[in-house]
Amino acid sequence: MNDVPFSEPITLKLQSVGERKVASSWEAIECMQQWPVRARGRSWRAAYRACRDALDGWRTAPRGSHGVRQGGSHGRTACHGT
C-alpha cells in the first residue's frame, strides 16, 4: 500500500487539537483516527473509506481528498483546501 499525495494540501480544523494540514491519504487517515468516536458519523466513515480506497488503488487522489473535504465539513471539524 503506497501513500497517495493530494493535488493540494487540506487543512483540517479540529476543535480538540486545532489545525492540522494533511497532504496525502495516509496523513488524513492518521488524523482521522484521532477524532473522537462521537464525531465519527456517516461523513467521517465516507472520508475514511475514500482515503483507504485511494491507498488501495481503487480511487484517485483527487477523489480521496474530496472525500476528506466532504467528511470534514460536518460535525466538530471543518476542512478546506489551502
PDB file of N, CA, C and O in Angstrom, chain B, residues numbered from 101:
ATOM      1  N   MET B 101       0.851  -1.168   0.000  1.00  0.00           N
ATOM      2  CA  MET B 101       0.000   0.000   0.000  1.00  0.00           C
ATOM      3  C   MET B 101       0.900   1.236   0.000  1.00  0.00           C
ATOM      4  O   MET B 101       1.638   1.473   0.956  1.00  0.00           O
ATOM      5  N   ASN B 102       0.834   2.022  -1.079  1.00  0.00           N
ATOM      6  CA  ASN B 102       1.639   3.230  -1.209  1.00  0.00           C
ATOM      7  C   ASN B 102       0.826   4.457  -0.851  1.00  0.00           C
ATOM      8  O   ASN B 102      -0.379   4.516  -1.096  1.00  0.00           O
ATOM      9  N   ASP B 103       1.506   5.445  -0.263  1.00  0.00           N
ATOM     10  CA  ASP B 103       0.841   6.695   0.074  1.00  0.00           C
ATOM     11  C   ASP B 103       0.425   7.402  -1.214  1.00  0.00           C
ATOM     12  O   ASP B 103       1.119   7.318  -2.227  1.00  0.00           O
ATOM     13  N   VAL B 104      -0.707   8.096  -1.166  1.00  0.00           N
ATOM     14  CA  VAL B 104      -1.228   8.794  -2.338  1.00  0.00           C
ATOM     15  C   VAL B 104      -1.330  10.279  -1.993  1.00  0.00           C
ATOM     16  O   VAL B 104      -2.192  10.672  -1.207  1.00  0.00           O
ATOM     17  N   PRO B 105      -0.450  11.115  -2.578  1.00  0.00           N
ATOM     18  CA  PRO B 105      -0.494  12.550  -2.265  1.00  0.00           C
ATOM     19  C   PRO B 105      -1.710  13.228  -2.893  1.00  0.00           C
ATOM     20  O   PRO B 105      -2.147  12.855  -3.982  1.00  0.00           O
ATOM     21  N   PHE B 106      -2.251  14.224  -2.198  1.00  0.00           N
ATOM     22  CA  PHE B 106      -3.330  15.041  -2.735  1.00  0.00           C
ATOM     23  C   PHE B 106      -2.733  16.072  -3.682  1.00  0.00           C
ATOM     24  O   PHE B 106      -1.551  16.399  -3.573  1.00  0.00           O
ATOM     25  N   SER B 107      -3.529  16.583  -4.604  1.00  0.00           N
ATOM     26  CA  SER B 107      -3.041  17.602  -5.530  1.00  0.00           C
ATOM     27  C   SER B 107      -2.717  18.908  -4.801  1.00  0.00           C
ATOM     28  O   SER B 107      -1.846  19.665  -5.229  1.00  0.00           O
ATOM     29  N   GLU B 108      -3.416  19.163  -3.709  1.00  0.00           N
ATOM     30  CA  GLU B 108      -3.098  20.300  -2.839  1.00  0.00           C
ATOM     31  C   GLU B 108      -3.430  19.896  -1.402  1.00  0.00           C
ATOM     32  O   GLU B 108      -4.375  19.141  -1.169  1.00  0.00           O
ATOM     33  N   PRO B 109      -2.651  20.399  -0.438  1.00  0.00           N
ATOM     34  CA  PRO B 109      -2.903  20.034   0.969  1.00  0.00           C
ATOM     35  C   PRO B 109      -4.281  20.493   1.437  1.00  0.00           C
ATOM     36  O   PRO B 109      -4.850  21.449   0.911  1.00  0.00           O
ATOM     37  N   ILE B 110      -4.790  19.800   2.419  1.00  0.00           N
ATOM     38  CA  ILE B 110      -6.074  20.118   3.031  1.00  0.00           C
ATOM     39  C   ILE B 110      -5.810  20.482   4.482  1.00  0.00           C
ATOM     40  O   ILE B 110      -5.049  19.796   5.164  1.00  0.00           O
ATOM     41  N   THR B 111      -6.425  21.545   4.959  1.00  0.00           N
ATOM     42  CA  THR B 111      -6.300  21.922   6.360  1.00  0.00           C
ATOM     43  C   THR B 111      -7.541  21.465   7.103  1.00  0.00           C
ATOM     44  O   THR B 111      -8.657  21.871   6.779  1.00  0.00           O
ATOM     45  N   LEU B 112      -7.340  20.622   8.099  1.00  0.00           N
ATOM     46  CA  LEU B 112      -8.430  20.168   8.954  1.00  0.00           C
ATOM     47  C   LEU B 112      -8.418  21.021  10.213  1.00  0.00           C
ATOM     48  O   LEU B 112      -7.379  21.168  10.857  1.00  0.00           O
ATOM     49  N   LYS B 113      -9.546  21.570  10.558  1.00  0.00           N
ATOM     50  CA  LYS B 113      -9.663  22.346  11.792  1.00  0.00           C
ATOM     51  C   LYS B 113     -10.426  21.489  12.785  1.00  0.00           C
ATOM     52  O   LYS B 113     -11.639  21.311  12.675  1.00  0.00           O
ATOM     53  N   LEU B 114      -9.702  20.967  13.749  1.00  0.00           N
ATOM     54  CA  LEU B 114     -10.295  20.094  14.748  1.00  0.00           C
ATOM     55  C   LEU B 114     -10.476  20.865  16.043  1.00  0.00           C
ATOM     56  O   LEU B 114      -9.560  21.544  16.508  1.00  0.00           O
ATOM     57  N   GLN B 115     -11.641  20.758  16.610  1.00  0.00           N
ATOM     58  CA  GLN B 115     -11.945  21.502  17.817  1.00  0.00           C
ATOM     59  C   GLN B 115     -10.982  21.147  18.953  1.00  0.00           C
ATOM     60  O   GLN B 115     -10.570  22.020  19.717  1.00  0.00           O
ATOM     61  N   SER B 116     -10.628  19.877  19.061  1.00  0.00           N
ATOM     62  CA  SER B 116      -9.812  19.441  20.194  1.00  0.00           C
ATOM     63  C   SER B 116      -8.325  19.747  20.039  1.00  0.00           C
ATOM     64  O   SER B 116      -7.647  19.986  21.039  1.00  0.00           O
ATOM     65  N   VAL B 117      -7.797  19.745  18.803  1.00  0.00           N
ATOM     66  CA  VAL B 117      -6.351  19.916  18.627  1.00  0.00           C
ATOM     67  C   VAL B 117      -5.970  21.096  17.747  1.00  0.00           C
ATOM     68  O   VAL B 117      -4.781  21.337  17.539  1.00  0.00           O
ATOM     69  N   GLY B 118      -6.922  21.825  17.232  1.00  0.00           N
ATOM     70  CA  GLY B 118      -6.639  22.953  16.363  1.00  0.00           C
ATOM     71  C   GLY B 118      -6.483  22.526  14.915  1.00  0.00           C
ATOM     72  O   GLY B 118      -7.105  21.556  14.483  1.00  0.00           O
ATOM     73  N   GLU B 119      -5.654  23.245  14.158  1.00  0.00           N
ATOM     74  CA  GLU B 119      -5.497  22.972  12.738  1.00  0.00           C
ATOM     75  C   GLU B 119      -4.416  21.934  12.482  1.00  0.00           C
ATOM     76  O   GLU B 119      -3.412  21.859  13.190  1.00  0.00           O
ATOM     77  N   ARG B 120      -4.653  21.141  11.453  1.00  0.00           N
ATOM     78  CA  ARG B 120      -3.644  20.189  11.000  1.00  0.00           C
ATOM     79  C   ARG B 120      -3.729  20.107   9.483  1.00  0.00           C
ATOM     80  O   ARG B 120      -4.799  19.876   8.920  1.00  0.00           O
ATOM     81  N   LYS B 121      -2.593  20.299   8.833  1.00  0.00           N
ATOM     82  CA  LYS B 121      -2.534  20.245   7.378  1.00  0.00           C
ATOM     83  C   LYS B 121      -2.148  18.826   6.961  1.00  0.00           C
ATOM     84  O   LYS B 121      -1.170  18.270   7.460  1.00  0.00           O
ATOM     85  N   VAL B 122      -2.917  18.248   6.050  1.00  0.00           N
ATOM     86  CA  VAL B 122      -2.621  16.918   5.538  1.00  0.00           C
ATOM     87  C   VAL B 122      -2.435  17.008   4.028  1.00  0.00           C
ATOM     88  O   VAL B 122      -3.151  17.742   3.346  1.00  0.00           O
ATOM     89  N   ALA B 123      -1.465  16.252   3.514  1.00  0.00           N
ATOM     90  CA  ALA B 123      -1.138  16.314   2.100  1.00  0.00           C
ATOM     91  C   ALA B 123      -1.293  14.985   1.378  1.00  0.00           C
ATOM     92  O   ALA B 123      -0.993  14.881   0.188  1.00  0.00           O
ATOM     93  N   SER B 124      -1.764  13.963   2.097  1.00  0.00           N
ATOM     94  CA  SER B 124      -1.896  12.652   1.458  1.00  0.00           C
ATOM     95  C   SER B 124      -2.986  11.837   2.154  1.00  0.00           C
ATOM     96  O   SER B 124      -3.460  12.185   3.236  1.00  0.00           O
ATOM     97  N   SER B 125      -3.359  10.762   1.509  1.00  0.00           N
ATOM     98  CA  SER B 125      -4.383   9.876   2.073  1.00  0.00           C
ATOM     99  C   SER B 125      -3.928   9.294   3.404  1.00  0.00           C
ATOM    100  O   SER B 125      -4.713   9.203   4.347  1.00  0.00           O
ATOM    101  N   TRP B 126      -2.661   8.899   3.481  1.00  0.00           N
ATOM    102  CA  TRP B 126      -2.160   8.298   4.721  1.00  0.00           C
ATOM    103  C   TRP B 126      -2.196   9.309   5.878  1.00  0.00           C
ATOM    104  O   TRP B 126      -2.608   8.966   6.987  1.00  0.00           O
ATOM    105  N   GLU B 127      -1.770  10.541   5.623  1.00  0.00           N
ATOM    106  CA  GLU B 127      -1.807  11.575   6.664  1.00  0.00           C
ATOM    107  C   GLU B 127      -3.249  11.841   7.110  1.00  0.00           C
ATOM    108  O   GLU B 127      -3.512  12.030   8.298  1.00  0.00           O
ATOM    109  N   ALA B 128      -4.166  11.853   6.160  1.00  0.00           N
ATOM    110  CA  ALA B 128      -5.570  12.089   6.503  1.00  0.00           C
ATOM    111  C   ALA B 128      -6.101  10.962   7.388  1.00  0.00           C
ATOM    112  O   ALA B 128      -6.817  11.219   8.357  1.00  0.00           O
ATOM    113  N   ILE B 129      -5.758   9.725   7.063  1.00  0.00           N
ATOM    114  CA  ILE B 129      -6.196   8.593   7.876  1.00  0.00           C
ATOM    115  C   ILE B 129      -5.632   8.702   9.282  1.00  0.00           C
ATOM    116  O   ILE B 129      -6.354   8.491  10.256  1.00  0.00           O
ATOM    117  N   GLU B 130      -4.344   9.032   9.402  1.00  0.00           N
ATOM    118  CA  GLU B 130      -3.738   9.187  10.728  1.00  0.00           C
ATOM    119  C   GLU B 130      -4.460  10.263  11.535  1.00  0.00           C
ATOM    120  O   GLU B 130      -4.697  10.096  12.732  1.00  0.00           O
ATOM    121  N   CYS B 131      -4.803  11.357  10.878  1.00  0.00           N
ATOM    122  CA  CYS B 131      -5.506  12.450  11.552  1.00  0.00           C
ATOM    123  C   CYS B 131      -6.913  12.024  11.956  1.00  0.00           C
ATOM    124  O   CYS B 131      -7.356  12.297  13.072  1.00  0.00           O
ATOM    125  N   MET B 132      -7.611  11.354  11.044  1.00  0.00           N
ATOM    126  CA  MET B 132      -8.990  10.958  11.338  1.00  0.00           C
ATOM    127  C   MET B 132      -9.069   9.918  12.448  1.00  0.00           C
ATOM    128  O   MET B 132     -10.086   9.829  13.136  1.00  0.00           O
ATOM    129  N   GLN B 133      -8.012   9.132  12.633  1.00  0.00           N
ATOM    130  CA  GLN B 133      -8.007   8.155  13.715  1.00  0.00           C
ATOM    131  C   GLN B 133      -7.953   8.829  15.084  1.00  0.00           C
ATOM    132  O   GLN B 133      -8.259   8.204  16.099  1.00  0.00           O
ATOM    133  N   GLN B 134      -7.565  10.098  15.112  1.00  0.00           N
ATOM    134  CA  GLN B 134      -7.514  10.852  16.369  1.00  0.00           C
ATOM    135  C   GLN B 134      -8.839  11.528  16.697  1.00  0.00           C
ATOM    136  O   GLN B 134      -8.997  12.070  17.791  1.00  0.00           O
ATOM    137  N   TRP B 135      -9.788  11.506  15.776  1.00  0.00           N
ATOM    138  CA  TRP B 135     -11.080  12.147  16.016  1.00  0.00           C
ATOM    139  C   TRP B 135     -11.829  11.407  17.103  1.00  0.00           C
ATOM    140  O   TRP B 135     -11.730  10.183  17.189  1.00  0.00           O
ATOM    141  N   PRO B 136     -12.569  12.106  17.927  1.00  0.00           N
ATOM    142  CA  PRO B 136     -13.375  11.442  18.961  1.00  0.00           C
ATOM    143  C   PRO B 136     -14.406  10.509  18.330  1.00  0.00           C
ATOM    144  O   PRO B 136     -14.940  10.797  17.259  1.00  0.00           O
ATOM    145  N   VAL B 137     -14.675   9.416  18.985  1.00  0.00           N
ATOM    146  CA  VAL B 137     -15.621   8.426  18.463  1.00  0.00           C
ATOM    147  C   VAL B 137     -16.982   9.062  18.214  1.00  0.00           C
ATOM    148  O   VAL B 137     -17.653   8.720  17.240  1.00  0.00           O
ATOM    149  N   ARG B 138     -17.395   9.973  19.071  1.00  0.00           N
ATOM    150  CA  ARG B 138     -18.719  10.597  18.923  1.00  0.00           C
ATOM    151  C   ARG B 138     -18.821  11.448  17.652  1.00  0.00           C
ATOM    152  O   ARG B 138     -19.925  11.762  17.206  1.00  0.00           O
ATOM    153  N   ALA B 139     -17.675  11.823  17.066  1.00  0.00           N
ATOM    154  CA  ALA B 139     -17.668  12.641  15.850  1.00  0.00           C
ATOM    155  C   ALA B 139     -17.525  11.795  14.590  1.00  0.00           C
ATOM    156  O   ALA B 139     -17.428  12.335  13.488  1.00  0.00           O
ATOM    157  N   ARG B 140     -17.512  10.487  14.743  1.00  0.00           N
ATOM    158  CA  ARG B 140     -17.306   9.592  13.598  1.00  0.00           C
ATOM    159  C   ARG B 140     -18.637   9.099  13.037  1.00  0.00           C
ATOM    160  O   ARG B 140     -19.023   7.945  13.221  1.00  0.00           O
ATOM    161  N   GLY B 141     -19.306   9.980  12.367  1.00  0.00           N
ATOM    162  CA  GLY B 141     -20.597   9.638  11.767  1.00  0.00           C
ATOM    163  C   GLY B 141     -20.445   9.150  10.338  1.00  0.00           C
ATOM    164  O   GLY B 141     -19.378   8.697   9.925  1.00  0.00           O
ATOM    165  N   ARG B 142     -21.522   9.251   9.603  1.00  0.00           N
ATOM    166  CA  ARG B 142     -21.560   8.787   8.214  1.00  0.00           C
ATOM    167  C   ARG B 142     -20.525   9.513   7.354  1.00  0.00           C
ATOM    168  O   ARG B 142     -19.845   8.887   6.541  1.00  0.00           O
ATOM    169  N   SER B 143     -20.404  10.823   7.529  1.00  0.00           N
ATOM    170  CA  SER B 143     -19.449  11.597   6.731  1.00  0.00           C
ATOM    171  C   SER B 143     -18.009  11.197   7.041  1.00  0.00           C
ATOM    172  O   SER B 143     -17.180  11.096   6.137  1.00  0.00           O
ATOM    173  N   TRP B 144     -17.718  10.972   8.317  1.00  0.00           N
ATOM    174  CA  TRP B 144     -16.376  10.529   8.703  1.00  0.00           C
ATOM    175  C   TRP B 144     -16.056   9.186   8.048  1.00  0.00           C
ATOM    176  O   TRP B 144     -14.971   9.002   7.496  1.00  0.00           O
ATOM    177  N   ARG B 145     -17.004   8.251   8.111  1.00  0.00           N
ATOM    178  CA  ARG B 145     -16.782   6.926   7.519  1.00  0.00           C
ATOM    179  C   ARG B 145     -16.560   7.022   6.010  1.00  0.00           C
ATOM    180  O   ARG B 145     -15.724   6.306   5.459  1.00  0.00           O
ATOM    181  N   ALA B 146     -17.307   7.906   5.339  1.00  0.00           N
ATOM    182  CA  ALA B 146     -17.143   8.082   3.894  1.00  0.00           C
ATOM    183  C   ALA B 146     -15.761   8.659   3.566  1.00  0.00           C
ATOM    184  O   ALA B 146     -15.115   8.219   2.615  1.00  0.00           O
ATOM    185  N   ALA B 147     -15.312   9.632   4.345  1.00  0.00           N
ATOM    186  CA  ALA B 147     -13.989  10.222   4.125  1.00  0.00           C
ATOM    187  C   ALA B 147     -12.893   9.192   4.389  1.00  0.00           C
ATOM    188  O   ALA B 147     -11.932   9.095   3.626  1.00  0.00           O
ATOM    189  N   TYR B 148     -13.036   8.433   5.459  1.00  0.00           N
ATOM    190  CA  TYR B 148     -12.060   7.404   5.809  1.00  0.00           C
ATOM    191  C   TYR B 148     -12.001   6.347   4.692  1.00  0.00           C
ATOM    192  O   TYR B 148     -10.918   5.925   4.284  1.00  0.00           O
ATOM    193  N   ARG B 149     -13.158   5.934   4.215  1.00  0.00           N
ATOM    194  CA  ARG B 149     -13.227   4.943   3.143  1.00  0.00           C
ATOM    195  C   ARG B 149     -12.592   5.484   1.858  1.00  0.00           C
ATOM    196  O   ARG B 149     -11.908   4.747   1.149  1.00  0.00           O
ATOM    197  N   ALA B 150     -12.815   6.768   1.554  1.00  0.00           N
ATOM    198  CA  ALA B 150     -12.228   7.369   0.353  1.00  0.00           C
ATOM    199  C   ALA B 150     -10.703   7.328   0.417  1.00  0.00           C
ATOM    200  O   ALA B 150     -10.043   7.048  -0.584  1.00  0.00           O
ATOM    201  N   CYS B 151     -10.153   7.604   1.580  1.00  0.00           N
ATOM    202  CA  CYS B 151      -8.699   7.564   1.733  1.00  0.00           C
ATOM    203  C   CYS B 151      -8.174   6.134   1.638  1.00  0.00           C
ATOM    204  O   CYS B 151      -7.153   5.890   0.996  1.00  0.00           O
ATOM    205  N   ARG B 152      -8.856   5.202   2.263  1.00  0.00           N
ATOM    206  CA  ARG B 152      -8.448   3.790   2.179  1.00  0.00           C
ATOM    207  C   ARG B 152      -8.514   3.306   0.729  1.00  0.00           C
ATOM    208  O   ARG B 152      -7.618   2.601   0.266  1.00  0.00           O
ATOM    209  N   ASP B 153      -9.567   3.683   0.021  1.00  0.00           N
ATOM    210  CA  ASP B 153      -9.701   3.293  -1.379  1.00  0.00           C
ATOM    211  C   ASP B 153      -8.573   3.877  -2.227  1.00  0.00           C
ATOM    212  O   ASP B 153      -8.066   3.209  -3.128  1.00  0.00           O
ATOM    213  N   ALA B 154      -8.178   5.119  -1.946  1.00  0.00           N
ATOM    214  CA  ALA B 154      -7.063   5.731  -2.678  1.00  0.00           C
ATOM    215  C   ALA B 154      -5.768   4.967  -2.400  1.00  0.00           C
ATOM    216  O   ALA B 154      -4.984   4.722  -3.317  1.00  0.00           O
ATOM    217  N   LEU B 155      -5.541   4.592  -1.145  1.00  0.00           N
ATOM    218  CA  LEU B 155      -4.336   3.828  -0.805  1.00  0.00           C
ATOM    219  C   LEU B 155      -4.331   2.458  -1.474  1.00  0.00           C
ATOM    220  O   LEU B 155      -3.277   1.957  -1.864  1.00  0.00           O
ATOM    221  N   ASP B 156      -5.497   1.861  -1.604  1.00  0.00           N
ATOM    222  CA  ASP B 156      -5.605   0.538  -2.223  1.00  0.00           C
ATOM    223  C   ASP B 156      -5.651   0.591  -3.751  1.00  0.00           C
ATOM    224  O   ASP B 156      -5.690  -0.449  -4.407  1.00  0.00           O
ATOM    225  N   GLY B 157      -5.646   1.825  -4.329  1.00  0.00           N
ATOM    226  CA  GLY B 157      -5.666   1.972  -5.776  1.00  0.00           C
ATOM    227  C   GLY B 157      -7.052   1.910  -6.394  1.00  0.00           C
ATOM    228  O   GLY B 157      -7.176   1.815  -7.615  1.00  0.00           O
ATOM    229  N   TRP B 158      -8.078   1.960  -5.591  1.00  0.00           N
ATOM    230  CA  TRP B 158      -9.456   1.890  -6.097  1.00  0.00           C
ATOM    231  C   TRP B 158     -10.013   3.265  -6.422  1.00  0.00           C
ATOM    232  O   TRP B 158     -11.038   3.382  -7.094  1.00  0.00           O
ATOM    233  N   ARG B 159      -9.342   4.299  -5.948  1.00  0.00           N
ATOM    234  CA  ARG B 159      -9.829   5.666  -6.131  1.00  0.00           C
ATOM    235  C   ARG B 159      -8.624   6.559  -6.353  1.00  0.00           C
ATOM    236  O   ARG B 159      -7.543   6.281  -5.834  1.00  0.00           O
ATOM    237  N   THR B 160      -8.793   7.624  -7.117  1.00  0.00           N
ATOM    238  CA  THR B 160      -7.687   8.546  -7.369  1.00  0.00           C
ATOM    239  C   THR B 160      -7.494   9.487  -6.186  1.00  0.00           C
ATOM    240  O   THR B 160      -8.391   9.647  -5.358  1.00  0.00           O
ATOM    241  N   ALA B 161      -6.335  10.101  -6.111  1.00  0.00           N
ATOM    242  CA  ALA B 161      -6.049  11.038  -5.017  1.00  0.00           C
ATOM    243  C   ALA B 161      -7.038  12.202  -4.980  1.00  0.00           C
ATOM    244  O   ALA B 161      -7.509  12.546  -3.896  1.00  0.00           O
ATOM    245  N   PRO B 162      -7.380  12.833  -6.127  1.00  0.00           N
ATOM    246  CA  PRO B 162      -8.363  13.924  -6.048  1.00  0.00           C
ATOM    247  C   PRO B 162      -9.696  13.477  -5.455  1.00  0.00           C
ATOM    248  O   PRO B 162     -10.322  14.228  -4.707  1.00  0.00           O
ATOM    249  N   ARG B 163     -10.135  12.264  -5.782  1.00  0.00           N
ATOM    250  CA  ARG B 163     -11.394  11.770  -5.212  1.00  0.00           C
ATOM    251  C   ARG B 163     -11.230  11.517  -3.720  1.00  0.00           C
ATOM    252  O   ARG B 163     -12.155  11.757  -2.944  1.00  0.00           O
ATOM    253  N   GLY B 164     -10.061  11.036  -3.313  1.00  0.00           N
ATOM    254  CA  GLY B 164      -9.815  10.814  -1.898  1.00  0.00           C
ATOM    255  C   GLY B 164      -9.811  12.109  -1.109  1.00  0.00           C
ATOM    256  O   GLY B 164     -10.389  12.178  -0.025  1.00  0.00           O
ATOM    257  N   SER B 165      -9.160  13.142  -1.647  1.00  0.00           N
ATOM    258  CA  SER B 165      -9.123  14.420  -0.937  1.00  0.00           C
ATOM    259  C   SER B 165     -10.508  15.056  -0.899  1.00  0.00           C
ATOM    260  O   SER B 165     -10.864  15.719   0.075  1.00  0.00           O
ATOM    261  N   HIS B 166     -11.289  14.854  -1.959  1.00  0.00           N
ATOM    262  CA  HIS B 166     -12.666  15.361  -1.961  1.00  0.00           C
ATOM    263  C   HIS B 166     -13.473  14.691  -0.846  1.00  0.00           C
ATOM    264  O   HIS B 166     -14.264  15.346  -0.167  1.00  0.00           O
ATOM    265  N   GLY B 167     -13.271  13.402  -0.663  1.00  0.00           N
ATOM    266  CA  GLY B 167     -13.964  12.684   0.405  1.00  0.00           C
ATOM    267  C   GLY B 167     -13.608  13.226   1.780  1.00  0.00           C
ATOM    268  O   GLY B 167     -14.466  13.319   2.658  1.00  0.00           O
ATOM    269  N   VAL B 168     -12.344  13.584   1.965  1.00  0.00           N
ATOM    270  CA  VAL B 168     -11.930  14.156   3.256  1.00  0.00           C
ATOM    271  C   VAL B 168     -12.556  15.525   3.440  1.00  0.00           C
ATOM    272  O   VAL B 168     -13.018  15.851   4.534  1.00  0.00           O
ATOM    273  N   ARG B 169     -12.580  16.335   2.384  1.00  0.00           N
ATOM    274  CA  ARG B 169     -13.213  17.661   2.490  1.00  0.00           C
ATOM    275  C   ARG B 169     -14.678  17.535   2.862  1.00  0.00           C
ATOM    276  O   ARG B 169     -15.173  18.259   3.726  1.00  0.00           O
ATOM    277  N   GLN B 170     -15.370  16.614   2.209  1.00  0.00           N
ATOM    278  CA  GLN B 170     -16.793  16.417   2.492  1.00  0.00           C
ATOM    279  C   GLN B 170     -16.993  15.886   3.908  1.00  0.00           C
ATOM    280  O   GLN B 170     -17.863  16.372   4.631  1.00  0.00           O
ATOM    281  N   GLY B 171     -16.212  14.912   4.305  1.00  0.00           N
ATOM    282  CA  GLY B 171     -16.348  14.319   5.630  1.00  0.00           C
ATOM    283  C   GLY B 171     -15.962  15.278   6.734  1.00  0.00           C
ATOM    284  O   GLY B 171     -16.536  15.236   7.822  1.00  0.00           O
ATOM    285  N   GLY B 172     -14.993  16.145   6.468  1.00  0.00           N
ATOM    286  CA  GLY B 172     -14.540  17.081   7.485  1.00  0.00           C
ATOM    287  C   GLY B 172     -15.396  18.313   7.606  1.00  0.00           C
ATOM    288  O   GLY B 172     -15.176  19.133   8.499  1.00  0.00           O
ATOM    289  N   SER B 173     -16.365  18.464   6.731  1.00  0.00           N
ATOM    290  CA  SER B 173     -17.180  19.679   6.777  1.00  0.00           C
ATOM    291  C   SER B 173     -18.395  19.535   7.681  1.00  0.00           C
ATOM    292  O   SER B 173     -19.218  20.447   7.760  1.00  0.00           O
ATOM    293  N   HIS B 174     -18.518  18.403   8.362  1.00  0.00           N
ATOM    294  CA  HIS B 174     -19.653  18.153   9.242  1.00  0.00           C
ATOM    295  C   HIS B 174     -19.189  17.976  10.687  1.00  0.00           C
ATOM    296  O   HIS B 174     -18.012  17.719  10.944  1.00  0.00           O
ATOM    297  N   GLY B 175     -20.090  18.112  11.590  1.00  0.00           N
ATOM    298  CA  GLY B 175     -19.799  17.811  12.999  1.00  0.00           C
ATOM    299  C   GLY B 175     -18.857  18.813  13.631  1.00  0.00           C
ATOM    300  O   GLY B 175     -19.019  20.019  13.441  1.00  0.00           O
ATOM    301  N   ARG B 176     -17.880  18.337  14.376  1.00  0.00           N
ATOM    302  CA  ARG B 176     -16.985  19.199  15.131  1.00  0.00           C
ATOM    303  C   ARG B 176     -15.687  19.508  14.399  1.00  0.00           C
ATOM    304  O   ARG B 176     -14.696  19.890  15.021  1.00  0.00           O
ATOM    305  N   THR B 177     -15.690  19.345  13.094  1.00  0.00           N
ATOM    306  CA  THR B 177     -14.499  19.638  12.311  1.00  0.00           C
ATOM    307  C   THR B 177     -14.864  20.546  11.159  1.00  0.00           C
ATOM    308  O   THR B 177     -16.023  20.615  10.748  1.00  0.00           O
ATOM    309  N   ALA B 178     -13.883  21.231  10.648  1.00  0.00           N
ATOM    310  CA  ALA B 178     -14.051  21.985   9.417  1.00  0.00           C
ATOM    311  C   ALA B 178     -12.834  21.665   8.561  1.00  0.00           C
ATOM    312  O   ALA B 178     -11.765  21.341   9.079  1.00  0.00           O
ATOM    313  N   CYS B 179     -13.002  21.756   7.284  1.00  0.00           N
ATOM    314  CA  CYS B 179     -11.951  21.296   6.391  1.00  0.00           C
ATOM    315  C   CYS B 179     -11.969  22.144   5.134  1.00  0.00           C
ATOM    316  O   CYS B 179     -13.038  22.424   4.593  1.00  0.00           O
ATOM    317  N   HIS B 180     -10.795  22.560   4.658  1.00  0.00           N
ATOM    318  CA  HIS B 180     -10.749  23.315   3.413  1.00  0.00           C
ATOM    319  C   HIS B 180      -9.379  23.161   2.767  1.00  0.00           C
ATOM    320  O   HIS B 180      -8.390  22.876   3.442  1.00  0.00           O
ATOM    321  N   GLY B 181      -9.334  23.353   1.459  1.00  0.00           N
ATOM    322  CA  GLY B 181      -8.061  23.328   0.750  1.00  0.00           C
ATOM    323  C   GLY B 181      -7.271  24.570   1.074  1.00  0.00           C
ATOM    324  O   GLY B 181      -7.843  25.604   1.417  1.00  0.00           O
ATOM    325  N   THR B 182      -5.932  24.475   0.965  1.00  0.00           N
ATOM    326  CA  THR B 182      -5.098  25.636   1.266  1.00  0.00           C
ATOM    327  C   THR B 182      -4.385  26.126   0.036  1.00  0.00           C
ATOM    328  O   THR B 182      -3.636  27.101   0.104  1.00  0.00           O
TER     329      THR B 182
END
